[in-house]
Amino acid sequence: MDISEETFIINLGIHIKQLREKKGISQEDLANDCDIPRNQIGRIERAEINTGIRTLVKIANALDIEPKELLDFPLK
């Protein structure tokens, strides 16, 4: 299957938002736990930026999941 970078980033943002909401964590709380600006979390969830591995690891740690779980989502 061939997937565009844009589609992947969109789906990643949706998945991060779903995981965050499932844990009952606000964007602000997640940002604080990751030590990154709140607007950066919003931009990641809205697929406005392509985030790096370091930030993904911070997000995974804050959500108390393995980093690979951030990338385990269905492509739409």
VEXFI-40763 format. One record per residue (C-alpha): x, y, z; residue number from 1; residue in three letters. Coordinates in steps of 0.1 Angstrom, whole numbers. Example, Ala and Ser with C-alpha at 12.3 -4.5 7.8 and 13.67 -1.06 7.14 Angstrom:
! VEXFI-40763
<node><xx>123</xx><yy>-45</yy><zz>78</zz><i>1</i><aa>ALA</aa></node>
<node><xx>137</xx><yy>-11</yy><zz>71</zz><i>2</i><aa>SER</aa></node>
//
This chain:
! VEXFI-40763
<node><xx>0</xx><yy>0</yy><zz>0</zz><i>1</i><aa>MET</aa></node>
<node><xx>12</xx><yy>35</yy><zz>-9</zz><i>2</i><aa>ASP</aa></node>
<node><xx>4</xx><yy>63</yy><zz>16</zz><i>3</i><aa>ILE</aa></node>
<node><xx>12</xx><yy>99</yy><zz>13</zz><i>4</i><aa>SER</aa></node>
<node><xx>31</xx><yy>117</yy><zz>41</zz><i>5</i><aa>GLU</aa></node>
<node><xx>2</xx><yy>141</yy><zz>45</zz><i>6</i><aa>GLU</aa></node>
<node><xx>-23</xx><yy>112</yy><zz>50</zz><i>7</i><aa>THR</aa></node>
<node><xx>0</xx><yy>96</yy><zz>76</zz><i>8</i><aa>PHE</aa></node>
<node><xx>5</xx><yy>129</yy><zz>95</zz><i>9</i><aa>ILE</aa></node>
<node><xx>-33</xx><yy>135</yy><zz>95</zz><i>10</i><aa>ILE</aa></node>
<node><xx>-40</xx><yy>100</yy><zz>109</zz><i>11</i><aa>ASN</aa></node>
<node><xx>-12</xx><yy>103</yy><zz>134</zz><i>12</i><aa>LEU</aa></node>
<node><xx>-27</xx><yy>135</yy><zz>148</zz><i>13</i><aa>GLY</aa></node>
<node><xx>-62</xx><yy>120</yy><zz>150</zz><i>14</i><aa>ILE</aa></node>
<node><xx>-47</xx><yy>90</yy><zz>168</zz><i>15</i><aa>HIS</aa></node>
<node><xx>-28</xx><yy>111</yy><zz>193</zz><i>16</i><aa>ILE</aa></node>
<node><xx>-59</xx><yy>131</yy><zz>200</zz><i>17</i><aa>LYS</aa></node>
<node><xx>-80</xx><yy>99</yy><zz>206</zz><i>18</i><aa>GLN</aa></node>
<node><xx>-53</xx><yy>85</yy><zz>229</zz><i>19</i><aa>LEU</aa></node>
<node><xx>-52</xx><yy>117</yy><zz>249</zz><i>20</i><aa>ARG</aa></node>
<node><xx>-89</xx><yy>120</yy><zz>252</zz><i>21</i><aa>GLU</aa></node>
<node><xx>-92</xx><yy>83</yy><zz>262</zz><i>22</i><aa>LYS</aa></node>
<node><xx>-68</xx><yy>91</yy><zz>291</zz><i>23</i><aa>LYS</aa></node>
<node><xx>-89</xx><yy>121</yy><zz>300</zz><i>24</i><aa>GLY</aa></node>
<node><xx>-59</xx><yy>145</yy><zz>295</zz><i>25</i><aa>ILE</aa></node>
<node><xx>-63</xx><yy>180</yy><zz>282</zz><i>26</i><aa>SER</aa></node>
<node><xx>-39</xx><yy>194</yy><zz>255</zz><i>27</i><aa>GLN</aa></node>
<node><xx>-25</xx><yy>217</yy><zz>282</zz><i>28</i><aa>GLU</aa></node>
<node><xx>-18</xx><yy>188</yy><zz>306</zz><i>29</i><aa>ASP</aa></node>
<node><xx>-2</xx><yy>168</yy><zz>279</zz><i>30</i><aa>LEU</aa></node>
<node><xx>19</xx><yy>197</yy><zz>268</zz><i>31</i><aa>ALA</aa></node>
<node><xx>30</xx><yy>203</yy><zz>304</zz><i>32</i><aa>ASN</aa></node>
<node><xx>39</xx><yy>166</yy><zz>309</zz><i>33</i><aa>ASP</aa></node>
<node><xx>59</xx><yy>167</yy><zz>276</zz><i>34</i><aa>CYS</aa></node>
<node><xx>75</xx><yy>201</yy><zz>284</zz><i>35</i><aa>ASP</aa></node>
<node><xx>64</xx><yy>216</yy><zz>251</zz><i>36</i><aa>ILE</aa></node>
<node><xx>40</xx><yy>245</yy><zz>243</zz><i>37</i><aa>PRO</aa></node>
<node><xx>3</xx><yy>236</yy><zz>243</zz><i>38</i><aa>ARG</aa></node>
<node><xx>-2</xx><yy>250</yy><zz>208</zz><i>39</i><aa>ASN</aa></node>
<node><xx>23</xx><yy>225</yy><zz>196</zz><i>40</i><aa>GLN</aa></node>
<node><xx>1</xx><yy>196</yy><zz>208</zz><i>41</i><aa>ILE</aa></node>
<node><xx>-28</xx><yy>212</yy><zz>190</zz><i>42</i><aa>GLY</aa></node>
<node><xx>-8</xx><yy>217</yy><zz>158</zz><i>43</i><aa>ARG</aa></node>
<node><xx>3</xx><yy>180</yy><zz>159</zz><i>44</i><aa>ILE</aa></node>
<node><xx>-33</xx><yy>168</yy><zz>164</zz><i>45</i><aa>GLU</aa></node>
<node><xx>-45</xx><yy>190</yy><zz>135</zz><i>46</i><aa>ARG</aa></node>
<node><xx>-17</xx><yy>178</yy><zz>113</zz><i>47</i><aa>ALA</aa></node>
<node><xx>-3</xx><yy>213</yy><zz>109</zz><i>48</i><aa>GLU</aa></node>
<node><xx>32</xx><yy>202</yy><zz>117</zz><i>49</i><aa>ILE</aa></node>
<node><xx>53</xx><yy>171</yy><zz>111</zz><i>50</i><aa>ASN</aa></node>
<node><xx>66</xx><yy>163</yy><zz>146</zz><i>51</i><aa>THR</aa></node>
<node><xx>99</xx><yy>147</yy><zz>154</zz><i>52</i><aa>GLY</aa></node>
<node><xx>108</xx><yy>114</yy><zz>171</zz><i>53</i><aa>ILE</aa></node>
<node><xx>119</xx><yy>132</yy><zz>203</zz><i>54</i><aa>ARG</aa></node>
<node><xx>84</xx><yy>148</yy><zz>207</zz><i>55</i><aa>THR</aa></node>
<node><xx>67</xx><yy>115</yy><zz>199</zz><i>56</i><aa>LEU</aa></node>
<node><xx>87</xx><yy>98</yy><zz>226</zz><i>57</i><aa>VAL</aa></node>
<node><xx>77</xx><yy>126</yy><zz>250</zz><i>58</i><aa>LYS</aa></node>
<node><xx>40</xx><yy>122</yy><zz>241</zz><i>59</i><aa>ILE</aa></node>
<node><xx>42</xx><yy>84</yy><zz>245</zz><i>60</i><aa>ALA</aa></node>
<node><xx>58</xx><yy>87</yy><zz>279</zz><i>61</i><aa>ASN</aa></node>
<node><xx>32</xx><yy>113</yy><zz>290</zz><i>62</i><aa>ALA</aa></node>
<node><xx>4</xx><yy>90</yy><zz>278</zz><i>63</i><aa>LEU</aa></node>
<node><xx>21</xx><yy>60</yy><zz>296</zz><i>64</i><aa>ASP</aa></node>
<node><xx>23</xx><yy>40</yy><zz>264</zz><i>65</i><aa>ILE</aa></node>
<node><xx>51</xx><yy>25</yy><zz>242</zz><i>66</i><aa>GLU</aa></node>
<node><xx>62</xx><yy>48</yy><zz>214</zz><i>67</i><aa>PRO</aa></node>
<node><xx>52</xx><yy>22</yy><zz>189</zz><i>68</i><aa>LYS</aa></node>
<node><xx>16</xx><yy>25</yy><zz>200</zz><i>69</i><aa>GLU</aa></node>
<node><xx>15</xx><yy>60</yy><zz>186</zz><i>70</i><aa>LEU</aa></node>
<node><xx>21</xx><yy>46</yy><zz>152</zz><i>71</i><aa>LEU</aa></node>
<node><xx>-4</xx><yy>17</yy><zz>154</zz><i>72</i><aa>ASP</aa></node>
<node><xx>-35</xx><yy>32</yy><zz>138</zz><i>73</i><aa>PHE</aa></node>
<node><xx>-57</xx><yy>25</yy><zz>108</zz><i>74</i><aa>PRO</aa></node>
<node><xx>-51</xx><yy>46</yy><zz>77</zz><i>75</i><aa>LEU</aa></node>
<node><xx>-81</xx><yy>64</yy><zz>64</zz><i>76</i><aa>LYS</aa></node>
//
